[in-house]
Amino acid sequence: MTPEKFENEIKTLEKFFTIFCHDKHKGQFSKTYHIPYKNKTFTLTLNLCEECHTLIQYSFSKLQECPNEPKPRCRNCPNPCYEKNKYKQMAKMMRYSGMKLGVTKAAKKIKNLFKKK
């Protein structure tokens, strides 16, 4: 996977984890990640709970190790690398955040329809 694709993947994880953790968990703290990939290092600062920090760190490591080219969606992967319990946690988080993002986008579109020009 290209560094640009990798950056897109980690930014997607950042967005999804932020939505989920801020809605579902308390006791959040800030942590900065320096994620090396090929010839680049990506830096993210996330404000999450301990459980979400642990899971996103696991996700970053699996993403760094992904041998597939091009990288498929994890649910369509022929050789899944996630442990079953971690996969279930990720699926729950992605489902929740994806629905929330979809609803937010739809609400913005509806508001734009009724704005006066």
KEDO-239838 format. One line per field, with one value per residue (C-alpha): residue in three letters; y, z, x. Coordinates in steps of 0.5 Angstrom, whole numbers. Each point is the difference from the previous one (the first is absolute). Layout:
// residues N
residu [Ala_...]
Y [Y_...]
Z [Z_...]
X [X_...]
// end
This chain:
// residues 117
residu [Met_Thr_Pro_Glu_Lys_Phe_Glu_Asn_Glu_Ile_Lys_Thr_Leu_Glu_Lys_Phe_Phe_Thr_Ile_Phe_Cys_His_Asp_Lys_His_Lys_Gly_Gln_Phe_Ser_Lys_Thr_Tyr_His_Ile_Pro_Tyr_Lys_Asn_Lys_Thr_Phe_Thr_Leu_Thr_Leu_Asn_Leu_Cys_Glu_Glu_Cys_His_Thr_Leu_Ile_Gln_Tyr_Ser_Phe_Ser_Lys_Leu_Gln_Glu_Cys_Pro_Asn_Glu_Pro_Lys_Pro_Arg_Cys_Arg_Asn_Cys_Pro_Asn_Pro_Cys_Tyr_Glu_Lys_Asn_Lys_Tyr_Lys_Gln_Met_Ala_Lys_Met_Met_Arg_Tyr_Ser_Gly_Met_Lys_Leu_Gly_Val_Thr_Lys_Ala_Ala_Lys_Lys_Ile_Lys_Asn_Leu_Phe_Lys_Lys_Lys]
Y [0_7_5_4_-6_-1_7_-1_-6_3_6_-4_-4_7_2_-6_-1_7_0_-7_2_7_-3_-6_0_5_1_2_3_2_-4_1_-5_0_-6_-2_-2_-1_6_4_1_3_3_0_3_-3_1_-7_-5_-5_-5_3_2_-7_-2_5_-1_-7_2_4_-6_-4_5_1_-8_-1_-4_1_5_3_0_-3_2_-4_-4_-2_-2_-7_-1_4_2_3_-4_-2_4_6_-1_0_6_4_-2_3_6_1_-2_6_5_-2_1_7_2_-2_4_6_1_-2_6_5_-2_1_7_2_-1_5_5_7_2]
Z [0_-2_6_-2_0_7_2_-2_4_7_-1_-1_6_4_-2_1_7_2_-1_3_6_1_0_4_5_6_3_-7_0_-6_-3_-6_-5_-4_-6_-4_-7_-6_0_4_7_1_7_3_6_3_6_2_6_1_-3_-7_1_0_-5_-5_1_-1_-7_-2_1_-4_-5_-1_-1_-5_-5_-5_-7_-1_8_0_5_6_0_-7_1_-2_6_6_5_5_6_1_6_-3_-7_4_4_-7_-3_5_0_-7_-1_6_-3_-7_1_4_-6_-5_4_1_-8_-1_5_-3_-7_2_4_-7_-4_5_0_-3_-6]
X [0_2_2_-6_-5_3_-1_-7_-1_3_-4_-6_1_1_-6_-4_3_-1_-7_-1_4_-3_-7_1_6_2_7_3_8_4_5_5_2_6_-2_6_-2_5_4_-5_-2_-7_-2_-7_-2_-7_-4_-3_-1_5_-4_-1_8_2_-5_2_8_-2_-3_6_4_-4_-1_8_1_-6_4_-6_1_-5_-2_-8_-5_2_-7_2_7_1_5_-2_5_-4_-2_-7_-2_4_-4_-6_2_2_-7_-4_4_0_-7_-2_4_-2_-7_1_5_-6_-5_4_1_-7_-2_5_-3_-7_2_3_-6_-4_5_-2_5]
// end
